[in-house]
């Protein structure tokens, strides 16, 4: 019983972390947590600011 509870809790936590990471990635606020999206975002911002 306790093993089932621990497994379901772990599944809920991991699922929640995936959702949070996906939302943060979509909003682009914390893309620095991922190397490649961060570089892409920085390059896009640099191009946008240089274009203004």
Secondary structure, 3 states (H helix, E strand, C coil): CHHHHHHHHHHHHHHHHHHHHHHHHHHCCCHHHCHHHHHHHHHHHHHHHHHC
